[in-house]
Amino acid sequence: MRIALDSGPLGLLTTPHMSAESTACEAWIPRAIKAGHEIVLPEIIVYELRRELLRMNQQKSLRRLEEFKLNTVLWRLETLALEKAAEFWADSRKRGRATASEKALDIDVILAAQAWHMAQDGSFVVIATTNRKHLDQFVPAEHWKHIRP
């Protein structure tokens, strides 16, 4: 199974102030890898977290993000995923289930489309998140604590 990290778990993994939840998330990653899961880092999520860390001038977290990127498979954002994201965006609005304001860069639909695109080779992809409400209308998404290694 491929596990794509959303910004919630990635934020926990890059914070230098280790809370009980961030410590648990950090311990969860090697267990998932040992169990045979592939941890992947979507580029759009790196963007989402990086922009906030830059805004808040969180240099330690930025360094941890760069270190994490070096040791993780990075999912490049491809045209087909962006095209699917546009479909997800339009469909969710038609159904009254928009995931962001109309003028926002809707990262959730881009992430969902990227996971959908990566699953087209027949592999199972789940998004590890801290809030599955917006994502699971498109693709499998679970709170990272509920994804058992």
ROSE-4610 file (N, C-alpha, C; in Angstrom, 1 decimal, always signed):
// ROSE-4610
residu = [M/M/M/R/R/R/I/I/I/A/A/A/L/L/L/D/D/D/S/S/S/G/G/G/P/P/P/L/L/L/G/G/G/L/L/L/L/L/L/T/T/T/T/T/T/P/P/P/H/H/H/M/M/M/S/S/S/A/A/A/E/E/E/S/S/S/T/T/T/A/A/A/C/C/C/E/E/E/A/A/A/W/W/W/I/I/I/P/P/P/R/R/R/A/A/A/I/I/I/K/K/K/A/A/A/G/G/G/H/H/H/E/E/E/I/I/I/V/V/V/L/L/L/P/P/P/E/E/E/I/I/I/I/I/I/V/V/V/Y/Y/Y/E/E/E/L/L/L/R/R/R/R/R/R/E/E/E/L/L/L/L/L/L/R/R/R/M/M/M/N/N/N/Q/Q/Q/Q/Q/Q/K/K/K/S/S/S/L/L/L/R/R/R/R/R/R/L/L/L/E/E/E/E/E/E/F/F/F/K/K/K/L/L/L/N/N/N/T/T/T/V/V/V/L/L/L/W/W/W/R/R/R/L/L/L/E/E/E/T/T/T/L/L/L/A/A/A/L/L/L/E/E/E/K/K/K/A/A/A/A/A/A/E/E/E/F/F/F/W/W/W/A/A/A/D/D/D/S/S/S/R/R/R/K/K/K/R/R/R/G/G/G/R/R/R/A/A/A/T/T/T/A/A/A/S/S/S/E/E/E/K/K/K/A/A/A/L/L/L/D/D/D/I/I/I/D/D/D/V/V/V/I/I/I/L/L/L/A/A/A/A/A/A/Q/Q/Q/A/A/A/W/W/W/H/H/H/M/M/M/A/A/A/Q/Q/Q/D/D/D/G/G/G/S/S/S/F/F/F/V/V/V/V/V/V/I/I/I/A/A/A/T/T/T/T/T/T/N/N/N/R/R/R/K/K/K/H/H/H/L/L/L/D/D/D/Q/Q/Q/F/F/F/V/V/V/P/P/P/A/A/A/E/E/E/H/H/H/W/W/W/K/K/K/H/H/H/I/I/I/R/R/R/P/P/P]
num = [1/1/1/2/2/2/3/3/3/4/4/4/5/5/5/6/6/6/7/7/7/8/8/8/9/9/9/10/10/10/11/11/11/12/12/12/13/13/13/14/14/14/15/15/15/16/16/16/17/17/17/18/18/18/19/19/19/20/20/20/21/21/21/22/22/22/23/23/23/24/24/24/25/25/25/26/26/26/27/27/27/28/28/28/29/29/29/30/30/30/31/31/31/32/32/32/33/33/33/34/34/34/35/35/35/36/36/36/37/37/37/38/38/38/39/39/39/40/40/40/41/41/41/42/42/42/43/43/43/44/44/44/45/45/45/46/46/46/47/47/47/48/48/48/49/49/49/50/50/50/51/51/51/52/52/52/53/53/53/54/54/54/55/55/55/56/56/56/57/57/57/58/58/58/59/59/59/60/60/60/61/61/61/62/62/62/63/63/63/64/64/64/65/65/65/66/66/66/67/67/67/68/68/68/69/69/69/70/70/70/71/71/71/72/72/72/73/73/73/74/74/74/75/75/75/76/76/76/77/77/77/78/78/78/79/79/79/80/80/80/81/81/81/82/82/82/83/83/83/84/84/84/85/85/85/86/86/86/87/87/87/88/88/88/89/89/89/90/90/90/91/91/91/92/92/92/93/93/93/94/94/94/95/95/95/96/96/96/97/97/97/98/98/98/99/99/99/100/100/100/101/101/101/102/102/102/103/103/103/104/104/104/105/105/105/106/106/106/107/107/107/108/108/108/109/109/109/110/110/110/111/111/111/112/112/112/113/113/113/114/114/114/115/115/115/116/116/116/117/117/117/118/118/118/119/119/119/120/120/120/121/121/121/122/122/122/123/123/123/124/124/124/125/125/125/126/126/126/127/127/127/128/128/128/129/129/129/130/130/130/131/131/131/132/132/132/133/133/133/134/134/134/135/135/135/136/136/136/137/137/137/138/138/138/139/139/139/140/140/140/141/141/141/142/142/142/143/143/143/144/144/144/145/145/145/146/146/146/147/147/147/148/148/148/149/149/149]
x = [+0.8/+0.0/+0.9/+0.5/+1.1/+0.4/+1.1/+0.6/+1.1/+0.2/+0.5/+0.3/+1.2/+1.1/+0.4/-0.5/-1.2/-0.4/-0.7/+0.0/-0.1/-1.2/-1.3/-0.2/-0.1/+1.0/+2.4/+2.6/+3.9/+4.2/+3.3/+3.5/+4.0/+3.4/+3.8/+5.2/+5.6/+6.9/+8.0/+7.6/+8.7/+8.8/+7.9/+7.9/+9.1/+9.9/+11.0/+10.5/+9.3/+8.8/+7.9/+8.6/+7.9/+6.8/+5.6/+4.4/+4.2/+3.3/+3.0/+2.5/+1.7/+1.2/+2.3/+3.2/+4.3/+5.2/+5.5/+6.4/+5.7/+4.4/+3.7/+3.7/+3.6/+3.6/+5.0/+6.0/+7.4/+7.7/+7.1/+7.4/+6.5/+5.4/+4.5/+5.2/+5.9/+6.5/+7.4/+8.4/+9.2/+8.5/+7.5/+6.7/+5.9/+5.4/+4.6/+5.6/+6.8/+7.8/+8.2/+8.4/+8.8/+7.7/+6.5/+5.3/+5.1/+6.0/+5.9/+5.2/+4.7/+4.1/+5.1/+4.7/+5.5/+5.0/+5.8/+5.4/+5.8/+4.9/+5.1/+4.7/+5.4/+5.2/+4.8/+3.6/+3.1/+3.7/+4.2/+4.7/+3.8/+2.5/+1.5/+1.5/+1.8/+1.8/+3.0/+4.1/+5.4/+5.1/+4.5/+4.2/+3.3/+2.3/+1.3/+2.0/+2.8/+3.5/+4.6/+5.4/+6.5/+6.1/+5.0/+4.6/+4.2/+3.6/+3.3/+4.6/+5.5/+6.7/+7.5/+7.5/+8.2/+7.5/+6.2/+5.5/+5.8/+5.9/+6.1/+7.6/+8.4/+9.9/+10.3/+9.8/+10.2/+11.3/+12.5/+13.7/+14.0/+13.9/+14.1/+13.1/+11.9/+10.9/+11.2/+11.7/+12.0/+13.2/+14.2/+15.3/+14.8/+13.9/+13.4/+12.6/+11.9/+11.1/+12.1/+13.2/+14.1/+14.8/+15.1/+15.6/+14.6/+13.4/+12.4/+12.2/+12.3/+12.1/+13.3/+14.4/+15.6/+15.4/+14.6/+14.4/+13.1/+12.3/+11.0/+10.8/+9.9/+9.6/+8.7/+9.2/+8.4/+7.5/+6.3/+5.3/+5.3/+5.7/+5.7/+4.2/+3.9/+2.6/+2.6/+1.7/+1.6/+0.3/+0.4/-0.7/-2.0/-2.0/-3.2/-3.8/-3.0/-3.5/-4.2/-3.6/-4.2/-5.6/-5.6/-6.9/-7.9/-7.5/-8.5/-8.9/-8.0/-8.3/-9.4/-9.3/-10.3/-11.7/-11.7/-13.0/-13.5/-12.6/-13.0/-13.6/-12.9/-13.3/-14.7/-14.9/-16.2/-17.3/-17.0/-18.0/-18.4/-17.4/-17.7/-18.6/-18.4/-19.2/-20.7/-20.8/-22.1/-22.9/-22.2/-22.9/-23.0/-22.5/-22.6/-21.6/-20.5/-19.5/-18.1/-18.1/-16.8/-15.8/-14.6/-13.5/-12.8/-13.0/-12.3/-13.2/-12.9/-13.6/-13.3/-14.2/-14.1/-12.8/-12.2/-11.0/-9.8/-9.9/-8.7/-8.1/-6.8/-6.1/-6.5/-7.3/-7.9/-6.9/-6.0/-5.0/-5.6/-6.7/-7.3/-7.7/-8.3/-8.7/-7.4/-6.4/-5.2/-4.5/-4.5/-3.9/-4.8/-6.1/-6.9/-6.7/-6.6/-6.4/-5.0/-4.1/-2.7/-2.8/-3.5/-3.6/-4.4/-5.5/-6.3/-5.4/-4.6/-3.7/-2.7/-2.1/-1.1/-1.7/-3.0/-3.6/-4.0/-3.8/-4.2/-3.4/-2.2/-1.4/-1.9/-3.0/-3.6/-3.2/-2.3/-1.9/-2.9/-3.0/-3.9/-3.2/-3.8/-3.3/-4.2/-3.7/-4.5/-3.8/-4.6/-4.0/-4.0/-2.9/-2.8/-2.9/-3.9/-4.3/-4.7/-5.0/-5.6/-7.0/-7.5/-8.9/-9.3/-10.0/-10.3/-11.6/-12.3/-13.6/-13.6/-12.6/-12.6/-12.1/-11.2/-10.5/-11.3/-12.0/-12.5/-13.8/-14.2/-15.3/-14.7/-13.4/-12.7/-12.0/-11.2/-10.2/-10.2/-9.6/-9.4/-8.5/-9.0/-8.3/-8.6/-7.6/-7.8/-6.9/-7.4/-6.5/-5.2/-4.1/-2.8/-2.8/-3.4/-3.4/-4.2/-5.1/-6.0/-5.4/-4.3/-3.7/-2.7/-3.0/-2.2/-1.0/+0.2/+1.4/+1.3]
y = [-1.2/+0.0/+1.2/+2.2/+3.5/+4.4/+5.1/+6.0/+7.4/+8.3/+9.6/+10.5/+11.3/+12.2/+13.5/+13.8/+15.2/+16.1/+17.4/+18.4/+18.2/+17.6/+17.4/+16.5/+15.3/+14.4/+15.0/+15.6/+16.1/+17.3/+18.1/+19.1/+18.5/+17.4/+16.7/+16.2/+15.7/+15.2/+16.2/+17.4/+18.5/+19.4/+19.3/+20.3/+19.9/+20.9/+20.6/+20.5/+20.9/+20.8/+19.6/+18.5/+17.2/+17.1/+17.0/+16.7/+15.2/+14.7/+13.3/+12.8/+13.6/+13.2/+13.2/+14.2/+14.2/+13.1/+12.8/+11.6/+10.3/+10.2/+9.0/+8.9/+10.0/+10.0/+9.7/+10.2/+9.9/+8.4/+7.8/+6.4/+5.5/+6.1/+5.3/+5.1/+6.1/+6.0/+4.8/+4.6/+3.4/+2.1/+2.1/+0.8/+0.5/+1.6/+1.4/+0.9/+1.5/+1.1/-0.4/-0.7/-2.1/-3.1/-2.6/-3.5/-3.6/-2.9/-3.0/-1.9/-0.9/+0.2/+1.2/+1.9/+2.9/+4.3/+5.1/+6.4/+7.4/+8.2/+9.1/+10.5/+11.5/+12.9/+13.6/+14.0/+14.8/+16.2/+16.6/+18.0/+19.0/+18.9/+19.9/+20.1/+19.0/+19.1/+19.7/+19.5/+20.2/+21.7/+22.1/+23.5/+24.0/+23.3/+23.8/+24.0/+23.1/+23.2/+24.3/+24.2/+25.1/+26.6/+26.9/+28.3/+28.8/+28.0/+28.4/+28.5/+27.5/+27.6/+28.8/+29.2/+30.4/+31.7/+31.7/+32.8/+33.0/+31.9/+32.0/+32.0/+32.0/+32.0/+30.8/+29.7/+28.5/+27.7/+28.2/+27.7/+26.2/+25.9/+24.5/+23.5/+23.9/+23.1/+23.0/+24.1/+24.1/+23.1/+23.1/+22.2/+20.7/+20.5/+19.1/+18.7/+19.6/+19.3/+18.9/+19.6/+19.3/+17.9/+17.6/+16.3/+15.2/+15.4/+14.4/+14.2/+15.2/+15.1/+14.2/+14.3/+13.6/+12.1/+11.7/+10.3/+9.7/+10.4/+10.0/+10.1/+9.2/+9.3/+10.5/+11.4/+12.6/+12.4/+12.7/+12.6/+13.9/+13.8/+15.0/+15.3/+16.5/+17.0/+16.9/+16.1/+15.9/+16.5/+16.7/+17.3/+16.5/+15.2/+14.4/+14.5/+14.7/+14.8/+16.2/+17.2/+18.5/+18.6/+17.9/+17.8/+17.1/+16.0/+15.3/+16.2/+17.0/+17.9/+18.9/+19.4/+20.3/+19.6/+18.3/+17.5/+17.4/+17.0/+16.9/+18.2/+19.3/+20.6/+20.9/+20.8/+21.1/+20.2/+18.9/+17.9/+18.2/+18.5/+18.7/+19.9/+20.9/+22.1/+21.9/+21.1/+20.7/+20.0/+19.2/+18.4/+19.1/+20.4/+21.2/+20.8/+20.2/+19.7/+20.2/+21.5/+22.2/+22.0/+21.9/+21.7/+23.0/+24.0/+25.3/+26.4/+27.7/+28.8/+28.8/+29.4/+29.4/+30.0/+31.0/+31.6/+31.0/+30.1/+29.4/+28.4/+28.3/+27.2/+25.9/+25.1/+24.0/+22.8/+22.8/+21.8/+20.4/+20.3/+19.0/+18.3/+19.0/+18.3/+18.0/+18.8/+18.5/+17.2/+17.2/+16.0/+14.8/+14.9/+13.7/+13.3/+14.2/+13.8/+13.2/+13.7/+13.0/+11.6/+11.4/+10.0/+9.1/+9.7/+9.0/+8.6/+9.5/+9.3/+8.2/+8.2/+7.2/+5.8/+5.8/+4.5/+3.8/+4.6/+4.0/+2.9/+2.6/+1.5/+0.2/+0.3/-0.8/-0.9/-0.1/-0.1/+0.6/+0.2/+0.9/+2.1/+3.2/+4.5/+5.0/+5.3/+6.0/+7.3/+8.3/+9.5/+9.5/+9.7/+9.8/+11.3/+11.5/+12.9/+13.1/+14.3/+14.5/+15.0/+15.1/+15.5/+15.0/+13.9/+13.2/+13.7/+14.6/+15.1/+15.5/+16.3/+16.8/+15.8/+14.9/+14.0/+12.8/+12.2/+10.9/+10.9/+12.1/+12.1/+11.7/+11.7/+11.5/+10.2/+10.0/+8.8/+8.3/+7.1/+6.6/+7.6/+8.0/+8.8/+8.4/+8.3/+7.9/+8.8/+9.0/+9.6/+8.7/+9.3/+8.5/+7.5/+7.8/+6.9/+5.6/+5.7/+4.6/+3.7/+4.1/+3.3/+2.4/+1.2/+0.2/-0.3/-0.2/-0.7/-2.2]
z = [+0.0/+0.0/+0.0/-0.7/-0.7/+0.2/+1.1/+2.0/+1.7/+1.2/+0.9/+2.1/+2.5/+3.6/+3.3/+4.1/+4.0/+4.9/+4.9/+5.6/+7.2/+7.7/+9.1/+9.7/+9.2/+9.6/+9.3/+8.1/+7.7/+8.7/+9.1/+10.1/+11.4/+11.8/+13.1/+12.9/+11.8/+11.6/+11.5/+11.2/+11.0/+12.1/+13.1/+14.2/+15.1/+15.5/+16.5/+17.9/+18.2/+19.6/+19.7/+20.1/+20.0/+21.1/+20.6/+21.4/+21.4/+22.3/+22.3/+20.9/+20.3/+19.0/+17.9/+17.9/+16.9/+17.1/+18.4/+18.7/+18.2/+18.4/+18.0/+16.4/+15.8/+14.3/+13.8/+14.4/+14.0/+14.2/+15.2/+15.4/+14.5/+14.0/+13.1/+11.7/+11.2/+9.9/+9.7/+10.6/+10.3/+10.5/+11.4/+11.5/+10.2/+9.6/+8.3/+7.2/+7.2/+6.2/+6.4/+7.7/+8.0/+7.6/+7.7/+7.3/+5.8/+5.1/+3.6/+2.9/+3.6/+3.0/+2.4/+1.4/+0.8/+1.2/+1.9/+2.3/+1.2/+0.7/-0.3/+0.1/-0.5/-0.1/-1.4/-1.5/-2.6/-2.6/-3.8/-3.9/-3.5/-3.7/-3.3/-1.8/-1.1/+0.4/+0.9/+0.2/+0.5/+0.4/-0.7/-1.0/+0.1/+0.5/+1.5/+2.9/+3.3/+4.6/+4.5/+3.4/+3.3/+3.3/+2.6/+2.6/+4.0/+4.8/+6.2/+7.1/+6.9/+7.7/+7.3/+6.0/+5.6/+6.2/+6.1/+6.7/+8.1/+8.9/+10.3/+10.7/+9.6/+9.8/+10.7/+10.5/+11.3/+10.6/+10.9/+10.2/+10.6/+11.8/+12.3/+11.6/+11.5/+10.8/+9.3/+8.7/+7.3/+7.1/+8.0/+7.8/+8.0/+8.9/+9.1/+7.9/+7.3/+6.1/+5.0/+4.8/+3.7/+4.0/+5.3/+5.6/+5.3/+5.7/+5.4/+3.9/+3.1/+1.7/+1.1/+1.7/+1.2/+1.4/+2.4/+2.7/+2.4/+1.5/+1.2/-0.3/-0.8/-2.3/-2.5/-3.4/-3.7/-4.9/-4.7/-5.9/-6.6/-7.8/-8.7/-9.1/-9.3/-9.7/-11.2/-11.8/-13.2/-13.8/-15.1/-15.8/-15.6/-15.7/-15.6/-14.2/-13.2/-11.8/-11.7/-12.3/-12.3/-13.0/-14.2/-14.9/-14.1/-13.4/-12.5/-11.3/-10.8/-9.7/-10.2/-11.4/-11.9/-11.9/-12.3/-12.3/-10.9/-10.0/-8.6/-8.0/-8.3/-7.9/-8.3/-9.7/-10.2/-9.7/-9.6/-9.1/-7.7/-6.8/-5.4/-5.2/-6.1/-6.0/-6.5/-7.6/-8.1/-7.0/-6.2/-5.2/-3.9/-3.8/-2.6/-1.5/-1.9/-1.0/-1.3/-1.5/-1.8/-0.6/-1.0/+0.1/+0.4/-0.3/-0.1/-0.7/-0.4/-1.0/-2.5/-3.2/-4.7/-5.2/-4.5/-5.0/-4.4/-3.5/-2.9/-3.9/-3.7/-4.4/-3.6/-4.1/-3.4/-3.3/-2.3/-2.2/-2.0/-1.3/-1.0/-2.3/-3.3/-4.5/-5.3/-5.3/-6.0/-5.4/-4.0/-3.3/-3.7/-3.6/-3.9/-5.4/-6.3/-7.7/-7.9/-7.2/-7.3/-6.8/-5.7/-5.1/-6.1/-6.7/-7.7/-8.9/-9.3/-10.5/-10.2/-9.0/-8.6/-8.5/-8.2/-8.0/-9.3/-10.4/-11.7/-12.2/-11.5/-11.9/-11.1/-10.4/-9.7/-8.2/-7.8/-6.3/-5.5/-4.2/-3.3/-2.7/-2.8/-2.2/-1.2/+0.0/+1.0/+1.5/+1.7/+2.2/+3.7/+4.3/+5.8/+6.2/+7.0/+7.2/+8.7/+9.1/+10.4/+10.3/+9.0/+8.8/+7.4/+7.5/+6.2/+5.6/+6.2/+5.7/+4.3/+3.8/+2.5/+1.5/+1.9/+1.0/+0.7/+1.7/+1.5/+0.6/+0.1/-0.9/-2.3/-2.4/-3.7/-3.7/-2.7/-2.6/-1.2/-0.9/+0.4/+1.2/+2.4/+3.3/+4.7/+5.6/+7.0/+7.9/+9.1/+10.1/+10.2/+10.2/+10.2/+11.4/+12.5/+13.6/+13.3/+12.4/+12.0/+10.9/+10.3/+9.3/+10.0/+10.1/+10.9/+10.0/+10.6/+9.9/+9.9]
